[in-house]
C-alpha cells in the first residue's frame, strides 16, 4: 500500500522536511519550561500550532471542543492531506466520501483529572471545608459547560470527517502508544479488503497536564532530569525514564494504482504490521521478558523477509530500565548473529504517546531518503550485562548519525505500552 502523505507536528517543528532537518542537526525540542520545577521542568512542548488548511466557517465553532492533543492531531492530519495533494475538491471529483477511511489513535490525557472544577472549588472553600451551596452557585460562573465535550476522544474524528469529507470505514482508538500502529493497520486493511481507496491514520497525544505527569512519576516512568534535556537516553546504561512531550502525526495511505495514475509522490509502502499483547508472569503490571518479539516477527513474516534485509530498527526506546532491556532482548532473539543498526528517536521530540508511533515512521522514511540512520541522542553504552556477553557488537547504537547500508531500503518501527501492548511496522521506501 502506497504512502503518499506525511504530516507531523512536534516540539522540533512542523512537517516531515522540518523534522528531518532538525534530526540531522541533532536538535531537541525538549527544553526547560520557565516557572516550573520538579517533574515539570523539562518538556517537549509545541510552541507554534498552526494549520495548513482552511477550516470552513460553519465548523469553526466545533474547534472549541478539541482538547490539546486533538488539536495537534488535526494539524498533522491536514498537513498530511495537503502533502498528498488530496484536497476536499479533488476527492469529491474522484473518490467518493464513503471510500475514504479515517482512523484516529489518541493517547491524549490533557482532560484527565478534576482541574476544570478547581476555580469553583476554591471559591467554595471555607477553611478546609467546602460550602456546597456556594459550590453549586460558583460552578455556574466558573466551570465551562463544555468540559465534558472536551474530554470525548472521538471529537477529532468528527471534525476531520467534516472538514475533509472522509466518511468511509472509521474508528477512534484511545489507548497507549501502540494504538498508532494499530490505527495504521486498520487503515491498511480497509484498502486491502476493498472497502476504501485512501485511508488516513492519525496519532496524537499530550502528556503534559498535571495528573498524567504525577501518575507517570508514580509508576517510575519519568526521568529525574539530572542532566537537563540530555537526561532522555534510550538504551543507555544510565537511563532513568523518559521526558514527556506532545504532538500529532499522520500518514495517508492510497491504493498504489490510484497513486500512480494521479502522479502522486510515493514515499514508500507498508509491507508488514504486527500487533500483540504480551503478558508478564509478574503478579503486578510489569514489562514482559521480550515485549516486542512477536510483533516484529509477525510484521517481518508478512513481508516475507528477515532482519538481515533491514536498514535499521527503531524500537520504542522509552528510556526505562526494564522496558529498554526487554526491547534489546527481543531484538537479540530475532537477529541470530547478524548485527543490526538500532536508533531511539524520542529524545528529539519528547515522548508523544500515540503520536510517537506514527511520527517515528515518518522520520524513518525521511532518514531513508537521506540514507542515514538517525543518531540516538545522549547514548553512551548498553547495560553491562549486554556488553559482557558481547551483544553490544550485534546491537549497533550510536549518538552520531551513521550511513545507511547500501541496497537496504526498508526499516522496522516498533512501539509498546504498559501492560504489554506492542506494535511493529515494516516500511519499504523508494
C-alpha positions in Angstrom: 0.0 0.0 0.0 1.5 3.3 -1.1 2.3 6.1 1.4 1.5 9.4 -0.3 1.1 11.9 2.5 3.1 12.7 5.6 2.1 15.1 8.4 3.8 15.8 11.7 4.0 18.5 14.4 6.1 18.3 17.5 8.4 20.3 19.7 11.1 20.4 16.9 8.8 21.8 14.2 6.1 21.1 11.7 6.2 18.9 8.6 8.4 16.0 7.6 11.1 18.0 6.0 11.5 20.3 9.0 11.7 17.3 11.3 14.5 15.5 9.3 16.5 18.8 9.2 16.2 19.0 13.0 17.2 15.4 13.4 20.2 15.8 11.1 21.3 18.8 13.1 20.7 16.7 16.3 18.4 19.3 17.7 16.0 18.5 20.5 12.6 20.2 21.2 12.9 19.3 24.9 13.6 22.4 26.9 13.4 23.9 30.3 9.9 25.4 31.0 10.1 28.7 32.8 8.3 28.9 36.1 8.2 25.1 36.6 10.1 22.7 38.8 10.4 19.0 39.6 8.9 16.7 37.0 7.5 19.7 35.0 10.9 21.4 34.5 11.7 19.8 31.1 9.1 19.1 28.5 8.8 18.7 24.7 6.2 21.5 24.1 4.8 22.5 20.7 5.1 26.3 20.7 3.7 27.3 17.3 0.5 25.5 16.4 -1.0 26.2 13.0 -3.0 24.7 10.2 -2.1 24.3 6.5 -5.7 24.2 5.6 -8.7 26.5 5.7 -11.3 25.5 8.3 -14.8 26.2 6.9 -16.6 28.9 8.8 -19.5 26.6 9.8 -17.1 24.2 11.5 -15.0 26.9 13.3 -17.2 26.6 16.3 -16.5 22.9 16.7 -12.8 23.8 17.3 -13.7 24.7 20.9 -14.4 21.0 21.7 -10.9 19.8 20.7 -8.5 19.3 23.5 -4.8 20.0 23.2 -3.9 16.6 21.8 -6.8 16.5 19.3 -5.8 20.0 18.1 -2.3 18.7 17.4 -3.7 15.7 15.6 -5.9 18.0 13.4 -2.8 20.0 12.4 -0.8 16.9 11.4 -3.8 15.3 9.5 -4.4 18.4 7.5 -0.7 18.6 6.8 -0.6 15.0 5.5 -3.6 15.6 3.2 -2.1 18.7 1.8 1.2 16.9 1.3 -0.5 14.2 -0.6 -2.4 16.7 -2.8 -5.7 15.1 -1.8 -7.9 18.1 -1.1 -11.6 18.1 -0.5 -12.2 19.3 -4.1 -10.1 16.6 -5.7 -11.6 13.9 -3.5 -15.2 14.9 -4.4 -14.4 14.7 -8.1 -12.5 11.4 -7.9 -13.1 9.4 -4.7 -16.5 9.1 -3.1 -16.6 10.2 0.6 -17.6 6.6 1.5 -14.3 5.3 0.0 -12.1 7.5 2.3 -11.2 5.8 5.6 -10.2 7.6 8.7 -8.6 6.0 11.8 -7.6 8.0 14.9 -5.2 6.9 17.6 -5.3 9.1 20.6 -3.1 8.9 23.7 -4.2 12.3 24.9 -4.6 12.9 28.7 -5.0 16.7 28.8 -8.5 16.4 30.3 -7.7 13.7 32.8 -8.3 15.0 36.4 -10.5 17.4 38.2 -8.8 20.7 37.3 -11.9 22.1 35.5 -13.6 22.3 38.9 -10.7 23.9 40.7 -11.8 27.6 40.4 -15.3 26.8 41.7 -14.0 24.5 44.5 -11.5 27.2 45.6 -14.3 29.8 45.8 -16.4 27.4 47.9 -13.8 26.6 50.4 -14.4 27.8 54.0 -11.1 26.9 55.6 -10.7 23.2 55.0 -14.5 22.7 54.5 -16.4 23.0 51.2 -19.6 25.1 51.3 -21.7 23.0 48.9 -24.3 25.7 48.4 -21.6 28.1 47.4 -20.0 25.4 45.2 -23.2 25.0 43.3 -23.5 28.7 42.6 -19.8 29.3 41.8 -19.8 26.3 39.4 -22.4 28.2 37.2 -19.9 31.0 36.7 -16.5 29.3 36.9 -16.9 26.0 35.2 -17.1 25.7 31.4 -20.2 23.9 30.3 -18.1 22.3 27.6 -15.7 20.5 29.9 -17.4 17.1 29.3 -17.4 17.6 25.5 -13.7 18.5 25.5 -12.9 15.1 27.1 -14.6 13.0 24.4 -11.9 11.1 22.5 -13.9 11.0 19.2 -14.0 14.8 18.7 -11.0 14.8 16.4 -12.7 12.2 14.1 -15.9 14.3 13.9 -14.0 17.5 12.9 -11.7 15.8 10.4 -14.5 13.8 8.8 -16.5 17.0 8.3 -13.5 19.1 7.1 -12.1 16.5 4.7 -15.3 14.7 3.8 -13.8 11.3 4.9 -16.9 9.2 5.6 -15.7 5.7 4.9 -14.6 3.0 7.3 -13.5 4.6 10.6 -12.8 4.3 14.3 -11.1 6.0 17.1 -8.6 4.1 19.4 -7.9 5.6 22.8 -5.0 3.8 24.4 -1.3 3.8 24.9 1.5 4.4 22.3 1.0 1.2 20.2 -2.5 2.3 19.1 -0.8 4.4 16.5 0.4 1.2 14.8 -3.0 -0.3 15.3 -4.7 2.6 13.6 -2.2 2.2 10.7 -3.1 -1.5 10.5 -6.8 -0.7 10.3 -6.1 1.9 7.6 -4.1 -0.7 5.6 -6.8 -3.4 6.0 -9.6 -1.1 4.9 -7.8 -0.6 1.5 -6.6 -4.2 1.2 -10.1 -5.5 1.8 -11.5 -3.3 -0.9 -13.6 -1.1 1.5 -11.6 2.1 0.8 -9.4 3.7 -1.8 -7.5 6.0 0.5 -7.1 5.9 4.3 -5.7 8.4 6.8 -4.1 7.2 10.1 -3.7 9.9 12.7 -1.9 9.7 16.1 -2.0 12.4 18.7 -1.2 12.9 22.3 -0.2 15.3 25.1 1.0 14.1 28.5 1.9 17.5 29.8 -1.0 18.1 32.2 -0.6 17.6 36.0 -2.5 14.4 36.7 -0.8 12.2 34.0 2.6 13.6 34.9 2.2 12.7 38.6 0.8 9.2 37.6 3.7 8.5 35.4 6.2 9.7 38.0 4.4 7.3 40.5 4.9 4.4 38.1 8.6 5.3 37.8 8.4 6.1 34.1 9.8 9.7 34.1 13.4 10.7 34.1 14.7 12.7 37.1 16.3 15.1 34.5 19.6 15.3 36.5 21.3 16.2 33.2 18.5 18.5 31.9 17.2 17.8 28.4 20.1 15.4 27.9 18.6 13.1 30.5 16.5 11.3 28.0 18.9 8.5 26.9 17.2 5.4 25.4 19.1 2.1 25.8 21.9 3.7 27.7 23.2 2.1 30.9 22.4 5.3 32.8 18.8 5.7 31.6 16.2 6.6 34.2 13.0 7.2 32.3 11.6 9.5 29.6 10.8 13.1 29.3 7.1 13.8 28.3 6.2 15.7 25.1 3.2 16.3 22.8 2.5 16.2 19.1 0.5 14.9 16.2 1.4 12.7 13.3 -0.5 11.4 10.3 0.1 9.1 7.3 -2.1 8.9 4.2 -2.2 5.5 2.5 -3.5 5.1 -1.0 -4.1 2.3 -3.5 -0.9 2.0 -5.5 -2.6 2.1 -8.9 -4.6 5.2 -7.8 -1.5 7.0 -6.6 0.4 6.2 -9.8 -2.5 7.3 -12.1 -2.7 10.7 -10.5 1.1 11.2 -10.4 1.3 11.3 -6.7 4.7 11.3 -4.9 5.1 7.8 -3.3 7.3 7.8 -0.2 7.2 4.1 0.2 5.0 1.2 1.1 3.7 -0.5 4.2 4.9 -4.1 3.9 4.0 -5.7 7.2 2.4 -4.9 10.5 2.2 -6.9 13.7 0.2 -6.1 16.8 0.3 -8.2 20.0 -0.4 -8.1 23.7 2.5 -9.7 25.6 1.7 -10.7 29.2 4.1 -10.8 32.0 4.3 -13.6 34.6 4.8 -11.0 37.3 1.8 -10.5 39.8 1.8 -6.7 39.1 1.9 -4.7 35.9 5.4 -5.2 34.5 7.3 -5.4 31.2 7.4 -8.9 29.7 10.8 -10.5 29.2 10.7 -9.9 25.4 7.9 -7.4 24.9 8.3 -6.7 21.1 9.5 -10.1 19.8 6.2 -11.5 18.4 5.0 -8.2 16.8 8.4 -7.9 15.0 8.3 -11.5 13.8 4.7 -11.1 12.6 5.5 -7.9 10.6 8.6 -9.4 9.0 6.7 -12.6 8.1 4.0 -10.6 6.3 6.8 -9.0 4.3 8.3 -12.5 3.7 11.7 -11.3 4.9 14.0 -11.2 7.9 16.1 -8.7 9.9 19.1 -9.0 7.5 17.2 -7.0 4.9 16.5 -4.1 7.2 18.5 -0.8 7.2 17.7 -0.3 10.9 15.2 -0.9 13.7 13.6 2.0 15.5 12.3 0.5 18.8 10.1 2.2 21.3 13.0 3.4 23.4 11.2 5.0 26.4 14.4 5.1 28.4 13.1 3.0 31.3 15.3 0.3 32.8 13.0 -2.7 32.3 11.4 -1.6 29.0 14.6 -0.9 27.1 16.3 -4.1 28.4 13.2 -6.1 27.2 13.4 -4.5 23.8 17.1 -5.3 23.4 16.5 -8.9 24.4 13.6 -9.0 21.9 15.8 -7.8 19.1 18.7 -10.2 20.0 16.2 -13.0 19.9 15.4 -12.5 16.2 18.7 -11.4 14.6 20.8 -14.6 15.1 24.3 -13.4 14.7 23.6 -10.6 12.2 24.4 -7.2 13.6 21.6 -4.6 13.2 21.5 -0.8 13.5 19.2 0.4 16.2 18.1 4.0 16.9 16.0 5.6 19.6 14.2 8.8 18.3 12.2 10.0 21.3 14.9 12.3 22.7 14.4 14.6 19.7 10.8 15.4 20.5 10.0 14.0 23.9 7.6 11.1 24.3 4.4 12.0 22.4 2.4 8.8 23.2 0.4 7.6 20.2 1.9 10.4 18.1 5.4 9.0 18.6 4.3 5.7 17.0 3.4 7.3 13.6 5.8 10.2 13.9 8.9 7.9 14.1 7.8 6.1 11.0 7.7 9.5 9.2 11.2 10.4 10.5 12.4 6.9 9.4 11.0 7.5 5.9 12.8 10.8 5.6 16.0 9.3 7.1 15.9 6.6 4.4 15.7 9.3 1.8 18.8 10.9 3.3 20.5 7.5 3.5 21.2 7.9 7.2 20.5 6.0 10.4 19.5 8.6 12.9 21.7 9.1 16.0 20.3 8.0 19.4 20.9 11.3 21.4 22.7 11.0 24.7 23.7 7.4 24.2 27.0 6.1 25.7 26.9 2.3 26.1 24.5 -0.6 26.7 24.0 -2.2 30.1 27.0 -4.1 31.5 25.1 -7.4 31.0 24.8 -6.9 27.2 28.4 -5.6 27.0 29.9 -8.5 28.9 28.1 -11.0 26.7 29.4 -9.3 23.6 25.9 -8.4 22.4 26.8 -4.8 22.1 28.6 -5.9 18.9 25.3 -7.1 17.5 23.1 -4.1 18.6 24.7 -1.1 16.8 23.7 2.1 18.5 25.4 5.4 18.2 25.0 9.0 19.4 26.2 10.0 15.9 24.4 9.5 12.6 25.5 6.5 10.6 25.4 5.8 6.9 22.6 3.5 5.9 23.7 0.2 4.5 23.7 0.1 0.7 20.9 -1.8 -1.0 18.7 -1.9 2.1 15.5 0.2 1.6 13.3 -1.0 4.5 13.2 -0.4 8.2 11.2 -1.6 11.2 9.5 0.8 13.6 8.3 -0.6 16.9 6.2 0.6 19.9 5.0 -0.9 23.1 2.9 0.2 26.1 2.3 -0.5 29.8 0.6 -3.9 30.1 2.4 -5.5 27.2 0.7 -3.9 24.1 3.2 -4.0 21.2 3.2 -2.9 17.5 5.7 -3.2 14.7 5.6 -1.8 11.2 7.8 -2.6 8.2 8.2 0.2 5.7 9.9 -0.1 2.4 11.0 3.2 0.9 11.5 4.2 -2.8 
